[in-house]
Amino acid sequence: MRKIHVIGIGAGDPDQLTLQAVKALRSTDVFFILDKGEVKSDLVQLRRDILDAHLPDGKDAKYRLVEARDPERDRAAGGAGYSPAVGDWRSARANIYERLIAEELGEDESGAFLVWGDPSLYDSTLGILEEILDRGAVSFEYDVVPGISSVSALVARHRTGLNRVARPVQITTGRRLAEGFPDGVDDVVVMLDAHQTFQRYADQDIDIYWGAYIGTPDEILASGPLAETAPRIAELREAARDRKGWIMDTYLLRRHPRD
Amino acid sequence: MRKIHVIGIGAGDPDQLTLQAVKALRSTDVFFILDKGEVKSDLVQLRRDILDAHLPDGKDAKYRLVEARDPERDRAAGGAGYSPAVGDWRSARANIYERLIAEELGEDESGAFLVWGDPSLYDSTLGILEEILDRGAVSFEYDVVPGISSVSALVARHRTGLNRVARPVQITTGRRLAEGFPDGVDDVVVMLDAHQTFQRYADQDIDIYWGAYIGTPDEILASGPLAETAPRIAELREAARDRKGWIMDTYLLRRHPRD
């Protein structure tokens, strides 16, 4: 039976892999690497660096790398169309993964997908594998190796907690935050925000803890009262995007009680 | 200057430490271990096992273990009294930590607090260290090493995501869940629930993903529609508590849209 590991590889620092992840890497015959396109080729390189750091290479290398191009996601389909567009994109991705597993992974081999952060947060890999299994054309077992999420890495760098004592925290997307500050919580982590949605709340008594490229040599951190920190983050973000061509950032908003 | 590492050591599996955590352990001179009392002495042993797994011992051991008794927390002070009771308890704990750091850690030494899961989730260590620094009697630098939270470990074992596509997830406490299902989210992770609060929602179309002692040899998992799974979890929980004298569990509730 084919085996597949879905391995969380942390937010960017190769030392943020767990020992369990390293063991899973070392038991893998075939790594499936999906390239999201030119601007994100840094990320492909970072994944290769992680493999190089933890696996023997050169003639001692016993693994194969299989690379493929991720399907383009229709980001133009905004608003209510978000979920269906994601669904189409996921099916397109499932087609590619299914073909890779069927053609590149031997019946007794182990394959692995390397997922940034933790596979449980805003990652499609588990859903895609379930979709492939539902189709029934290829069969395999799989397991999930949890990783340090960019969320955990972010707050560790800021030396703060996700929640305050006895209170809840919500993890959400930039798109959701644009619809309003979530009900019933004052601590909100925002991921996948391409539009600096935090700026909409700069008139409220909120602290922000922001980070980009967390755990990598390019890491940038900023924190403070939102009103004064938001413009600084906007500048840092723009400069970093110009320099690198892409950005991955996350932030925590911590709202203070109204007096 | 004294240095302190606050190290997330994962949910119980020694392989769930990160390489960064292992490096931090190995650069530590003094480990501060707080015992919560007899019933949780298993947890102290588990921490020692983790040290044994990753550090040289016997005559090669270069570290010291300093153990102390955690102050009793006034759990009787329920309801609105929760936060103040936590505050008092935290100050009592800060007194102990302050004394330990002042008396047991040399000026050029590194100390470490080992935190289950991730220090950012429902853990008081960071707040306590800030309180000690605010008091000003002892000074030190500190850093935070993120860990695999019981939340990440739970959903990895269940091979599911924390969030559904493009949707938020909330992490909250049993006490909060008892006040009502949180607004605006259908995916809710519940921690610190001594009262099986999930039972209140068994009449709704909700799936539960539950786990206890995750990552340890005693791990127990259960999942399924809440109505039929809740009674089974209640039995598993009671039997495990009788057997071990304590339980640490976490769960994800996933509500389905109303038709």
HADDOCK unambig.tbl for C-alpha pairs under 7 A between the chains (distance, minus, plus):
assign (segid A and resid 15 and name CA) (segid B and resid 18 and name CA) 6.66 0.50 0.50
assign (segid A and resid 15 and name CA) (segid B and resid 19 and name CA) 4.91 0.50 0.50
assign (segid A and resid 15 and name CA) (segid B and resid 20 and name CA) 4.93 0.50 0.50
assign (segid A and resid 16 and name CA) (segid B and resid 18 and name CA) 5.34 0.50 0.50
assign (segid A and resid 16 and name CA) (segid B and resid 19 and name CA) 6.05 0.50 0.50
assign (segid A and resid 16 and name CA) (segid B and resid 20 and name CA) 5.75 0.50 0.50
assign (segid A and resid 17 and name CA) (segid B and resid 18 and name CA) 5.25 0.50 0.50
assign (segid A and resid 17 and name CA) (segid B and resid 19 and name CA) 6.17 0.50 0.50
assign (segid A and resid 18 and name CA) (segid B and resid 15 and name CA) 6.66 0.50 0.50
assign (segid A and resid 18 and name CA) (segid B and resid 16 and name CA) 5.33 0.50 0.50
assign (segid A and resid 18 and name CA) (segid B and resid 17 and name CA) 5.25 0.50 0.50
assign (segid A and resid 18 and name CA) (segid B and resid 18 and name CA) 3.76 0.50 0.50
assign (segid A and resid 18 and name CA) (segid B and resid 19 and name CA) 5.94 0.50 0.50
assign (segid A and resid 19 and name CA) (segid B and resid 15 and name CA) 4.91 0.50 0.50
assign (segid A and resid 19 and name CA) (segid B and resid 16 and name CA) 6.05 0.50 0.50
assign (segid A and resid 19 and name CA) (segid B and resid 17 and name CA) 6.16 0.50 0.50
assign (segid A and resid 19 and name CA) (segid B and resid 18 and name CA) 5.94 0.50 0.50
assign (segid A and resid 19 and name CA) (segid B and resid 19 and name CA) 6.53 0.50 0.50
assign (segid A and resid 20 and name CA) (segid B and resid 15 and name CA) 4.93 0.50 0.50
assign (segid A and resid 20 and name CA) (segid B and resid 16 and name CA) 5.75 0.50 0.50
assign (segid A and resid 120 and name CA) (segid B and resid 152 and name CA) 6.84 0.50 0.50
assign (segid A and resid 120 and name CA) (segid B and resid 155 and name CA) 6.78 0.50 0.50
assign (segid A and resid 120 and name CA) (segid B and resid 160 and name CA) 6.58 0.50 0.50
assign (segid A and resid 120 and name CA) (segid B and resid 161 and name CA) 4.00 0.50 0.50
assign (segid A and resid 120 and name CA) (segid B and resid 162 and name CA) 5.20 0.50 0.50
assign (segid A and resid 121 and name CA) (segid B and resid 161 and name CA) 6.21 0.50 0.50
assign (segid A and resid 121 and name CA) (segid B and resid 162 and name CA) 5.85 0.50 0.50
assign (segid A and resid 121 and name CA) (segid B and resid 163 and name CA) 6.30 0.50 0.50
assign (segid A and resid 122 and name CA) (segid B and resid 163 and name CA) 6.70 0.50 0.50
assign (segid A and resid 122 and name CA) (segid B and resid 165 and name CA) 6.89 0.50 0.50
assign (segid A and resid 126 and name CA) (segid B and resid 160 and name CA) 6.80 0.50 0.50
assign (segid A and resid 143 and name CA) (segid B and resid 159 and name CA) 6.90 0.50 0.50
assign (segid A and resid 144 and name CA) (segid B and resid 156 and name CA) 5.14 0.50 0.50
assign (segid A and resid 144 and name CA) (segid B and resid 157 and name CA) 6.86 0.50 0.50
assign (segid A and resid 144 and name CA) (segid B and resid 159 and name CA) 6.07 0.50 0.50
assign (segid A and resid 145 and name CA) (segid B and resid 156 and name CA) 6.33 0.50 0.50
assign (segid A and resid 146 and name CA) (segid B and resid 148 and name CA) 6.95 0.50 0.50
assign (segid A and resid 146 and name CA) (segid B and resid 152 and name CA) 5.94 0.50 0.50
assign (segid A and resid 146 and name CA) (segid B and resid 153 and name CA) 6.02 0.50 0.50
assign (segid A and resid 146 and name CA) (segid B and resid 156 and name CA) 5.74 0.50 0.50
assign (segid A and resid 147 and name CA) (segid B and resid 148 and name CA) 6.48 0.50 0.50
assign (segid A and resid 148 and name CA) (segid B and resid 146 and name CA) 6.94 0.50 0.50
assign (segid A and resid 148 and name CA) (segid B and resid 147 and name CA) 6.48 0.50 0.50
assign (segid A and resid 148 and name CA) (segid B and resid 148 and name CA) 5.91 0.50 0.50
assign (segid A and resid 152 and name CA) (segid B and resid 120 and name CA) 6.85 0.50 0.50
assign (segid A and resid 152 and name CA) (segid B and resid 146 and name CA) 5.93 0.50 0.50
assign (segid A and resid 153 and name CA) (segid B and resid 146 and name CA) 6.02 0.50 0.50
assign (segid A and resid 155 and name CA) (segid B and resid 120 and name CA) 6.77 0.50 0.50
assign (segid A and resid 156 and name CA) (segid B and resid 144 and name CA) 5.14 0.50 0.50
assign (segid A and resid 156 and name CA) (segid B and resid 145 and name CA) 6.32 0.50 0.50
assign (segid A and resid 156 and name CA) (segid B and resid 146 and name CA) 5.72 0.50 0.50
assign (segid A and resid 157 and name CA) (segid B and resid 144 and name CA) 6.86 0.50 0.50
assign (segid A and resid 159 and name CA) (segid B and resid 143 and name CA) 6.89 0.50 0.50
assign (segid A and resid 159 and name CA) (segid B and resid 144 and name CA) 6.06 0.50 0.50
assign (segid A and resid 160 and name CA) (segid B and resid 120 and name CA) 6.57 0.50 0.50
assign (segid A and resid 160 and name CA) (segid B and resid 126 and name CA) 6.80 0.50 0.50
assign (segid A and resid 161 and name CA) (segid B and resid 120 and name CA) 3.98 0.50 0.50
assign (segid A and resid 161 and name CA) (segid B and resid 121 and name CA) 6.20 0.50 0.50
assign (segid A and resid 162 and name CA) (segid B and resid 120 and name CA) 5.22 0.50 0.50
assign (segid A and resid 162 and name CA) (segid B and resid 121 and name CA) 5.86 0.50 0.50
assign (segid A and resid 163 and name CA) (segid B and resid 121 and name CA) 6.31 0.50 0.50
assign (segid A and resid 163 and name CA) (segid B and resid 122 and name CA) 6.71 0.50 0.50
assign (segid A and resid 165 and name CA) (segid B and resid 122 and name CA) 6.89 0.50 0.50
assign (segid A and resid 166 and name CA) (segid B and resid 173 and name CA) 6.80 0.50 0.50
assign (segid A and resid 167 and name CA) (segid B and resid 172 and name CA) 6.57 0.50 0.50
assign (segid A and resid 168 and name CA) (segid B and resid 170 and name CA) 6.87 0.50 0.50
assign (segid A and resid 168 and name CA) (segid B and resid 171 and name CA) 5.58 0.50 0.50
assign (segid A and resid 168 and name CA) (segid B and resid 172 and name CA) 4.27 0.50 0.50
assign (segid A and resid 168 and name CA) (segid B and resid 173 and name CA) 6.90 0.50 0.50
assign (segid A and resid 169 and name CA) (segid B and resid 170 and name CA) 5.72 0.50 0.50
assign (segid A and resid 169 and name CA) (segid B and resid 171 and name CA) 5.36 0.50 0.50
assign (segid A and resid 169 and name CA) (segid B and resid 172 and name CA) 6.58 0.50 0.50
assign (segid A and resid 170 and name CA) (segid B and resid 168 and name CA) 6.86 0.50 0.50
assign (segid A and resid 170 and name CA) (segid B and resid 169 and name CA) 5.72 0.50 0.50
assign (segid A and resid 170 and name CA) (segid B and resid 170 and name CA) 4.15 0.50 0.50
assign (segid A and resid 170 and name CA) (segid B and resid 171 and name CA) 6.17 0.50 0.50
assign (segid A and resid 171 and name CA) (segid B and resid 168 and name CA) 5.57 0.50 0.50
assign (segid A and resid 171 and name CA) (segid B and resid 169 and name CA) 5.35 0.50 0.50
assign (segid A and resid 171 and name CA) (segid B and resid 170 and name CA) 6.17 0.50 0.50
assign (segid A and resid 172 and name CA) (segid B and resid 167 and name CA) 6.56 0.50 0.50
assign (segid A and resid 172 and name CA) (segid B and resid 168 and name CA) 4.27 0.50 0.50
assign (segid A and resid 172 and name CA) (segid B and resid 169 and name CA) 6.57 0.50 0.50
assign (segid A and resid 173 and name CA) (segid B and resid 166 and name CA) 6.80 0.50 0.50
assign (segid A and resid 173 and name CA) (segid B and resid 168 and name CA) 6.91 0.50 0.50
assign (segid A and resid 182 and name CA) (segid B and resid 184 and name CA) 6.96 0.50 0.50
assign (segid A and resid 183 and name CA) (segid B and resid 183 and name CA) 6.00 0.50 0.50
assign (segid A and resid 183 and name CA) (segid B and resid 184 and name CA) 6.34 0.50 0.50
assign (segid A and resid 184 and name CA) (segid B and resid 182 and name CA) 6.94 0.50 0.50
assign (segid A and resid 184 and name CA) (segid B and resid 183 and name CA) 6.33 0.50 0.50
